[in-house]
Amino acid sequence: MTWVWAAAGAALMVAVAAEVALTGRPGRGIFTTRRAAGWVGVYVALAGMFGLALGVTAGWVTAGQFYTGYLTEYSLSLDNLFVFSVIMAWFAVSPDRQPRILLFGIGLALVLRSVLIVAGAAALGHFGWLFYPLGVVLVWTAFGLISRPGDRPDGGPERHVRLPAPLRRRLQRSGRQGAPGSPLLLLIAAIGLADLLFAFDSIPAVFGITTNAPLVVACNVFALMGLRQVYTLMAGVLGRLAYLNTGLGLICAFIGVKLLLEAVHVSVPGVPLVPAWLSVLVVAFVLAATVIAGVLTGRPPAASTARTMLERRFAVVDTDGNGMWQPADYQLLTRRLCETFGRDPDSAAGRALATAQRALFDIMLAHMDANGDRVISRDEFVAAVGPGIGHRAGFDTAVEAAARSLIQVADTDGNGLLDPGEYTRLAAVYGAHADAAERAFGRLDQDRNGVLDAAELTLAIRQFFASRDPDAQGSAAFGYG
């Protein structure tokens, strides 16, 4: 059986090395949807073969425990992707840096999880009564997932509130200090620690399936190996899983009950146990039902779609993610843009950008600030977006100046236009992923000449504030195509 573990470890190392070598080449650092899906397939296939090898060498009960634990860990790790998205947005990490940061961050998470798993297995081996609180924690987690209001599988603006308070405060301070230059080690530590904090529900779930520490580590390793590729697929796939929290909650509830039954069985032998094969079927069925139900549900009602898009637009201008659009947001945005494109804030381009951002905010503040507190809340923004903007001439002037200043800063080749690469970098500062930026560029490039000019960007920014239509150009102005 030793050769199975050695072969699995070698295969994973070869796959990771090949992936890093291929995606690390110049121009290949950003995962496309197709490339990400391909690598996810590679890691899933490796997990499947490892499970088959376990079945042949260690028995099919062990294989069933691995498959159940793997599926459980994989599904519960999906929630971590939203946390990664928040961290990347707060630090304004460019798309080409994200795969490498996730690689090392998830590597750190694996080390930390392994330590936690070994310690947990030792504790459970000495103190069997710990199965009771673990089962209760899983059932409580299930209740919280199922009853969580306002499910936002697309990484909506409320996701940041789920971060632990100390980490959230640290990210907010880093955001105010200018995120694009954030040290690599800080980003890696943020990813690794955030993953560990959110593993306190998934690891007990796997312990509810098996207390074999090497097997639990294997479930975690295989589940996390493809996680950074799933991160790339998140925007295009998870946004359709309207019942994700419900599915994850049902899995936690099932494993929590299974764990409690096993704990009671020690004292009352007549209590039935859940066999490994049934666990695999239940977890696989719930995951499949979650996906199918999300797809069959289709689009949400039009009113819900419109509000979601307006809230997404608000998240674009709410740079520090505190739920208010205020001067600190456009000041932070200006610093991030200048740092991303190597501009001196005191240069002509930097000063023009700061002036344009301030003028646009002042115009929108006069229109949207319903309670006179000199900031714009999410609800005020959502309610006020539309064609009824007062002082229209001033608004049009501010929008045009904003568009021209953005091009001036992001136009690295000096031709007065934005090519797809320049626009993708610009959109990344606003938190958009590369695939979304590519789709947005296609929508904004109305004359199909392969570049964006000031007129096209002006139209998009104007509709961003003056149109409530989810399909309008404004929804794609900053990379959310």
C-alpha positions as CSV (number, residue, x, y, z in Angstrom):
1,M,0.0,0.0,0.0
2,T,3.0,2.3,0.5
3,W,3.6,2.5,-3.2
4,V,0.1,4.0,-3.7
5,W,0.9,6.9,-1.4
6,A,4.3,7.4,-3.0
7,A,2.9,7.3,-6.5
8,A,0.1,9.7,-5.6
9,G,2.6,12.1,-4.1
10,A,4.9,11.9,-7.1
11,A,2.0,12.4,-9.6
12,L,0.8,15.5,-7.7
13,M,4.2,17.0,-7.7
14,V,4.7,16.4,-11.4
15,A,1.2,17.8,-12.2
16,V,1.9,20.9,-10.1
17,A,5.4,21.4,-11.6
18,A,4.0,21.0,-15.1
19,E,1.2,23.5,-14.4
20,V,3.5,26.1,-12.9
21,A,5.9,25.7,-15.8
22,L,3.2,26.1,-18.4
23,T,1.3,28.9,-16.7
24,G,4.5,30.7,-15.6
25,R,5.7,31.4,-19.2
26,P,5.4,35.0,-20.4
27,G,1.9,35.8,-21.4
28,R,0.5,32.6,-19.9
29,G,0.1,33.7,-16.2
30,I,-3.6,34.4,-16.4
31,F,-5.9,31.3,-16.3
32,T,-8.5,31.3,-19.0
33,T,-11.7,29.4,-18.4
34,R,-10.8,26.6,-20.8
35,R,-7.3,26.2,-19.3
36,A,-8.6,26.3,-15.7
37,A,-11.2,23.6,-16.6
38,G,-8.5,21.5,-18.1
39,W,-6.3,21.5,-15.0
40,V,-9.3,20.9,-12.7
41,G,-10.0,17.8,-14.8
42,V,-6.4,16.7,-14.3
43,Y,-6.6,17.0,-10.5
44,V,-10.0,15.3,-10.3
45,A,-8.7,12.4,-12.5
46,L,-5.7,12.0,-10.1
47,A,-8.0,11.9,-7.1
48,G,-10.2,9.3,-8.9
49,M,-7.2,7.1,-9.7
50,F,-5.9,7.4,-6.1
51,G,-9.3,6.2,-4.8
52,L,-9.3,3.2,-7.1
53,A,-5.7,2.3,-6.0
54,L,-6.8,2.6,-2.4
55,G,-9.7,0.3,-3.1
56,V,-7.5,-2.4,-4.6
57,T,-4.8,-2.2,-1.9
58,A,-6.6,-1.2,1.3
59,G,-10.2,-2.2,0.7
60,W,-13.2,-0.5,-0.8
61,V,-14.4,0.8,2.6
62,T,-11.2,2.9,2.8
63,A,-11.7,4.0,-0.8
64,G,-15.3,5.0,0.0
65,Q,-14.1,7.0,3.0
66,F,-11.6,8.8,0.7
67,Y,-14.2,9.6,-2.0
68,T,-16.7,10.8,0.6
69,G,-14.1,12.9,2.4
70,Y,-12.7,14.3,-0.9
71,L,-16.2,15.3,-2.2
72,T,-17.1,16.8,1.2
73,E,-13.8,18.8,1.4
74,Y,-14.1,20.0,-2.2
75,S,-17.6,21.2,-1.8
76,L,-17.0,23.0,1.5
77,S,-13.9,24.6,0.1
78,L,-16.0,26.4,-2.5
79,D,-16.9,29.0,0.2
80,N,-13.2,29.8,0.6
81,L,-13.1,31.0,-3.0
82,F,-15.3,34.0,-2.0
83,V,-12.8,34.9,0.7
84,F,-9.9,34.6,-1.8
85,S,-11.8,36.9,-4.1
86,V,-12.3,39.5,-1.3
87,I,-8.6,39.4,-0.4
88,M,-7.5,39.8,-4.1
89,A,-9.9,42.7,-4.6
90,W,-8.8,44.5,-1.4
91,F,-5.2,44.2,-2.4
92,A,-6.0,45.0,-6.0
93,V,-3.9,42.0,-7.2
94,S,-3.5,42.0,-11.0
95,P,-4.8,38.8,-12.7
96,D,-1.4,37.7,-13.8
97,R,-0.1,37.6,-10.2
98,Q,-3.2,35.8,-8.7
99,P,-2.3,32.2,-9.8
100,R,1.2,32.4,-8.3
101,I,-0.1,34.0,-5.1
102,L,-2.8,31.4,-4.8
103,L,-0.3,28.6,-5.4
104,F,1.9,29.6,-2.4
105,G,-1.1,30.6,-0.3
106,I,-2.8,27.3,-0.7
107,G,0.6,25.5,-0.2
108,L,0.8,27.3,3.2
109,A,-2.8,26.3,3.9
110,L,-2.0,22.7,3.3
111,V,0.9,22.8,5.8
112,L,-1.3,24.5,8.4
113,R,-4.2,22.1,7.7
114,S,-2.0,19.1,8.0
115,V,-0.8,20.2,11.5
116,L,-4.4,20.7,12.5
117,I,-5.4,17.3,11.2
118,V,-2.6,15.4,13.0
119,A,-3.4,17.2,16.2
120,G,-7.1,16.6,15.8
121,A,-6.7,12.9,15.1
122,A,-4.5,12.5,18.2
123,A,-7.1,14.3,20.3
124,L,-9.9,12.2,19.0
125,G,-7.9,9.1,19.6
126,H,-7.4,10.0,23.3
127,F,-10.7,11.7,24.0
128,G,-13.6,9.9,22.2
129,W,-16.2,12.2,23.7
130,L,-14.9,14.9,21.3
131,F,-17.1,13.3,18.6
132,Y,-20.2,14.8,20.3
133,P,-19.1,18.5,20.2
134,L,-17.8,17.9,16.6
135,G,-21.2,16.5,15.5
136,V,-23.0,19.4,17.2
137,V,-20.7,21.9,15.5
138,L,-21.4,20.4,12.1
139,V,-25.2,20.5,12.6
140,W,-24.9,24.1,13.8
141,T,-22.9,25.0,10.7
142,A,-25.5,23.3,8.6
143,F,-28.2,25.4,10.2
144,G,-26.3,28.6,9.6
145,L,-25.6,27.7,5.9
146,I,-29.2,26.8,5.1
147,S,-30.7,29.7,7.0
148,R,-28.2,32.3,5.7
149,P,-30.2,35.1,4.1
150,G,-29.4,36.7,0.7
151,D,-27.2,33.9,-0.8
152,R,-24.7,35.6,-3.0
153,P,-22.8,32.9,-4.9
154,D,-21.3,35.5,-7.3
155,G,-19.1,37.1,-4.7
156,G,-21.5,39.9,-4.0
157,P,-20.8,43.0,-2.0
158,E,-21.7,41.4,1.4
159,R,-19.2,38.6,1.2
160,H,-16.5,40.6,3.0
161,V,-18.4,40.7,6.2
162,R,-17.9,37.0,6.7
163,L,-14.1,37.5,7.2
164,P,-12.9,37.2,10.8
165,A,-12.8,40.6,12.3
166,P,-9.0,40.8,12.8
167,L,-8.3,39.8,9.2
168,R,-10.9,42.1,7.9
169,R,-9.4,45.1,9.9
170,R,-5.9,44.2,8.6
171,L,-7.1,44.1,5.0
172,Q,-9.0,47.4,5.4
173,R,-5.8,49.0,6.7
174,S,-3.8,47.6,3.9
175,G,-6.4,48.8,1.4
176,R,-6.2,52.4,2.7
177,Q,-2.4,52.3,2.5
178,G,-2.4,51.4,-1.2
179,A,-2.8,47.7,-2.0
180,P,-1.1,47.1,-5.4
181,G,2.4,47.2,-3.8
182,S,1.5,44.8,-1.0
183,P,4.3,42.4,-0.2
184,L,4.1,39.0,-1.6
185,L,4.5,37.3,1.8
186,L,1.6,39.3,3.3
187,L,-0.7,38.2,0.4
188,I,0.4,34.6,0.8
189,A,-0.1,34.7,4.6
190,A,-3.6,36.3,4.2
191,I,-4.7,33.5,1.8
192,G,-3.2,30.7,3.9
193,L,-4.6,32.0,7.2
194,A,-8.1,32.7,5.7
195,D,-8.2,29.2,4.3
196,L,-7.3,27.7,7.7
197,L,-9.9,29.8,9.5
198,F,-12.6,28.6,7.1
199,A,-11.4,25.0,7.4
200,F,-12.7,24.7,10.9
201,D,-16.0,23.4,9.5
202,S,-14.6,21.2,6.7
203,I,-12.0,19.3,8.7
204,P,-14.4,18.2,11.4
205,A,-16.7,17.1,8.6
206,V,-14.0,14.8,7.2
207,F,-13.3,13.5,10.7
208,G,-16.9,12.5,10.7
209,I,-16.1,10.2,7.9
210,T,-12.7,8.8,9.0
211,T,-10.2,9.5,11.8
212,N,-7.3,8.1,9.8
213,A,-5.0,11.2,9.8
214,P,-3.2,10.3,6.5
215,L,-6.5,9.7,4.7
216,V,-7.9,13.0,6.0
217,V,-4.7,14.8,4.8
218,A,-5.1,13.1,1.4
219,C,-8.7,14.3,1.1
220,N,-7.5,17.9,1.9
221,V,-4.5,17.7,-0.5
222,F,-6.5,16.5,-3.5
223,A,-9.4,18.9,-2.7
224,L,-7.1,22.0,-2.5
225,M,-4.9,21.1,-5.5
226,G,-7.4,22.3,-8.0
227,L,-8.8,25.1,-5.9
228,R,-7.0,27.9,-7.6
229,Q,-8.3,26.8,-11.0
230,V,-11.8,26.6,-9.6
231,Y,-11.3,30.2,-8.4
232,T,-10.9,31.2,-12.0
233,L,-14.1,29.3,-12.9
234,M,-16.0,30.9,-10.0
235,A,-17.4,33.9,-11.8
236,G,-18.7,31.8,-14.7
237,V,-20.0,28.8,-12.9
238,L,-20.7,29.4,-9.2
239,G,-22.8,32.4,-10.0
240,R,-25.5,30.0,-11.3
241,L,-25.5,27.8,-8.1
242,A,-28.4,29.6,-6.4
243,Y,-28.7,26.8,-3.8
244,L,-25.0,26.4,-3.0
245,N,-25.4,27.2,0.7
246,T,-28.3,24.8,1.0
247,G,-26.3,22.0,-0.6
248,L,-23.3,22.6,1.7
249,G,-25.6,22.8,4.7
250,L,-27.2,19.4,3.9
251,I,-23.8,17.8,3.5
252,C,-22.7,19.2,6.9
253,A,-26.0,18.1,8.5
254,F,-25.7,14.6,7.1
255,I,-22.1,14.1,8.3
256,G,-22.9,15.7,11.6
257,V,-25.7,13.2,12.2
258,K,-23.4,10.4,11.0
259,L,-20.7,11.5,13.5
260,L,-23.2,11.6,16.4
261,L,-24.5,8.1,15.5
262,E,-21.0,6.7,15.6
263,A,-20.3,8.4,18.9
264,V,-23.5,7.0,20.4
265,H,-22.8,3.6,18.9
266,V,-19.8,3.2,21.1
267,S,-22.0,3.2,24.2
268,V,-25.2,1.8,22.6
269,P,-24.1,-0.9,20.1
270,G,-27.6,-1.2,18.7
271,V,-27.5,2.3,17.2
272,P,-27.1,1.9,13.3
273,L,-24.1,3.2,11.5
274,V,-24.0,4.9,8.1
275,P,-21.8,2.7,5.7
276,A,-19.1,4.3,3.6
277,W,-20.8,3.6,0.3
278,L,-24.0,5.3,1.4
279,S,-22.0,8.4,2.5
280,V,-20.4,8.6,-1.0
281,L,-23.9,8.4,-2.7
282,V,-25.5,11.0,-0.4
283,V,-22.7,13.6,-0.8
284,A,-22.5,13.0,-4.6
285,F,-26.3,13.2,-4.9
286,V,-26.5,16.4,-2.9
287,L,-23.7,18.1,-5.0
288,A,-25.3,16.9,-8.3
289,A,-28.8,18.1,-7.1
290,T,-27.3,21.5,-6.1
291,V,-25.8,22.0,-9.5
292,I,-28.9,20.8,-11.5
293,A,-31.3,22.9,-9.4
294,G,-29.2,26.0,-9.9
295,V,-29.1,25.4,-13.7
296,L,-32.8,24.6,-13.9
297,T,-33.8,27.6,-11.8
298,G,-32.3,29.8,-14.5
299,R,-32.2,33.6,-14.2
300,P,-33.6,35.2,-11.1
301,P,-36.6,37.6,-11.5
302,A,-35.8,40.7,-13.4
303,A,-36.1,43.0,-10.4
304,S,-33.7,40.8,-8.5
305,T,-31.3,40.8,-11.5
306,A,-31.4,44.6,-11.8
307,R,-30.7,45.2,-8.1
308,T,-27.9,42.6,-8.1
309,M,-26.3,44.4,-11.0
310,L,-26.7,47.8,-9.3
311,E,-25.1,46.5,-6.1
312,R,-22.3,45.1,-8.2
313,R,-21.8,48.6,-9.6
314,F,-21.7,50.0,-6.1
315,A,-19.1,47.5,-5.1
316,V,-16.9,48.9,-7.9
317,V,-16.9,52.5,-6.5
318,D,-16.8,51.3,-2.9
319,T,-13.1,50.7,-3.1
320,D,-12.4,49.9,0.6
321,G,-15.5,47.7,0.8
322,N,-17.0,49.4,3.9
323,G,-20.5,49.9,2.4
324,M,-20.1,53.6,1.8
325,W,-18.9,55.5,-1.3
326,Q,-16.9,58.5,0.1
327,P,-13.8,60.6,-0.7
328,A,-11.4,57.9,0.8
329,D,-12.6,55.5,-1.9
330,Y,-11.7,57.6,-4.9
331,Q,-8.4,58.6,-3.2
332,L,-7.5,55.0,-2.7
333,L,-8.6,54.1,-6.2
334,T,-6.3,56.9,-7.6
335,R,-3.3,55.6,-5.7
336,R,-4.0,52.0,-6.8
337,L,-4.3,53.0,-10.5
338,C,-1.1,55.1,-10.3
339,E,0.8,52.3,-8.7
340,T,-0.5,49.6,-11.0
341,F,0.6,51.6,-14.1
342,G,3.7,53.1,-12.7
343,R,2.5,56.7,-12.7
344,D,3.7,59.3,-10.2
345,P,0.6,60.7,-8.4
346,D,2.1,64.1,-8.8
347,S,2.6,63.7,-12.6
348,A,0.2,65.3,-15.0
349,A,-1.7,62.0,-15.5
350,G,-1.9,61.4,-11.8
351,R,-3.2,64.9,-11.0
352,A,-5.7,64.7,-13.9
353,L,-7.0,61.4,-12.6
354,A,-7.4,62.7,-9.0
355,T,-9.2,65.8,-10.2
356,A,-11.6,63.9,-12.4
357,Q,-12.4,61.3,-9.7
358,R,-13.1,64.1,-7.2
359,A,-15.3,66.0,-9.7
360,L,-17.3,62.9,-10.6
361,F,-17.8,62.0,-6.9
362,D,-19.0,65.5,-6.1
363,I,-21.6,65.4,-8.9
364,M,-22.9,62.1,-7.8
365,L,-22.9,63.1,-4.1
366,A,-25.2,66.0,-4.9
367,H,-27.5,63.6,-6.7
368,M,-27.4,60.6,-4.5
369,D,-26.9,61.8,-0.9
370,A,-30.5,61.6,0.2
371,N,-29.8,62.1,4.0
372,G,-27.1,64.8,3.7
373,D,-24.4,62.9,5.5
374,R,-21.8,63.6,2.8
375,V,-21.4,59.9,1.9
376,I,-23.3,57.6,-0.4
377,S,-24.7,54.4,1.0
378,R,-25.4,51.3,-1.0
379,D,-29.2,51.8,-0.8
380,E,-28.8,55.5,-1.8
381,F,-26.7,54.4,-4.8
382,V,-29.1,51.7,-5.9
383,A,-32.1,54.1,-5.6
384,A,-30.5,57.0,-7.4
385,V,-28.9,55.4,-10.4
386,G,-30.9,56.4,-13.5
387,P,-31.5,59.1,-16.1
388,G,-32.8,61.7,-13.6
389,I,-29.4,63.1,-12.8
390,G,-29.5,66.8,-12.1
391,H,-27.0,69.3,-13.6
392,R,-26.7,67.1,-16.6
393,A,-24.1,69.3,-18.3
394,G,-21.8,69.1,-15.3
395,F,-22.3,65.3,-15.1
396,D,-21.5,64.8,-18.8
397,T,-18.3,66.9,-18.4
398,A,-17.2,65.0,-15.3
399,V,-17.8,61.6,-17.0
400,E,-15.8,62.6,-20.1
401,A,-13.0,63.9,-17.9
402,A,-13.0,60.6,-15.9
403,A,-12.8,58.5,-19.1
404,R,-10.0,60.5,-20.6
405,S,-8.0,60.5,-17.3
406,L,-8.4,56.7,-17.0
407,I,-7.1,56.2,-20.5
408,Q,-4.2,58.6,-19.9
409,V,-3.1,56.6,-16.9
410,A,-3.7,53.1,-18.3
411,D,-2.4,53.8,-21.8
412,T,1.1,52.4,-21.4
413,D,2.0,52.5,-25.1
414,G,1.0,56.2,-25.5
415,N,-1.4,55.8,-28.4
416,G,-4.3,57.4,-26.6
417,L,-6.3,54.2,-26.7
418,L,-6.8,51.1,-24.5
419,D,-5.9,47.7,-26.0
420,P,-7.2,44.5,-24.4
421,G,-4.2,44.1,-22.2
422,E,-4.3,47.6,-20.9
423,Y,-8.0,47.4,-20.2
424,T,-7.6,44.1,-18.4
425,R,-5.1,45.6,-16.1
426,L,-7.4,48.6,-15.5
427,A,-10.3,46.3,-14.8
428,A,-8.2,44.3,-12.3
429,V,-7.8,47.4,-10.2
430,Y,-11.6,47.5,-9.9
431,G,-11.6,43.8,-8.9
432,A,-12.6,42.2,-12.2
433,H,-11.3,38.8,-13.3
434,A,-9.5,38.4,-16.6
435,D,-12.3,36.5,-18.3
436,A,-14.9,39.0,-17.2
437,A,-12.7,41.9,-18.5
438,E,-12.3,40.1,-21.8
439,R,-16.1,39.9,-22.2
440,A,-16.6,43.5,-21.1
441,F,-14.0,44.7,-23.6
442,G,-15.9,43.0,-26.4
443,R,-19.1,44.8,-25.3
444,L,-17.5,48.2,-25.0
445,D,-15.6,48.0,-28.3
446,Q,-18.6,49.1,-30.4
447,D,-16.7,49.7,-33.6
448,R,-14.9,46.4,-33.3
449,N,-11.5,47.9,-34.0
450,G,-9.7,46.1,-31.1
451,V,-9.2,49.2,-29.0
452,L,-11.2,51.4,-26.7
453,D,-11.2,55.2,-27.3
454,A,-12.4,58.0,-25.0
455,A,-15.9,58.1,-26.6
456,E,-16.6,54.4,-26.0
457,L,-15.4,54.5,-22.4
458,T,-17.3,57.8,-21.8
459,L,-20.5,56.1,-23.0
460,A,-19.9,53.2,-20.6
461,I,-19.2,55.3,-17.6
462,R,-22.2,57.6,-18.4
463,Q,-24.5,54.5,-18.5
464,F,-22.9,53.1,-15.3
465,F,-24.5,56.0,-13.4
466,A,-27.5,56.9,-15.7
467,S,-29.0,53.6,-16.7
468,R,-30.6,50.9,-14.6
469,D,-30.6,48.4,-17.4
470,P,-28.5,45.4,-16.4
471,D,-27.7,44.9,-20.1
472,A,-26.5,48.4,-20.7
473,Q,-22.9,49.3,-21.5
474,G,-22.6,50.7,-18.0
475,S,-22.6,47.3,-16.5
476,A,-19.4,46.5,-18.4
477,A,-17.7,49.8,-17.8
478,F,-15.1,48.5,-15.3
479,G,-14.6,44.9,-16.4
480,Y,-17.8,43.1,-15.3
481,G,-19.0,41.9,-18.7
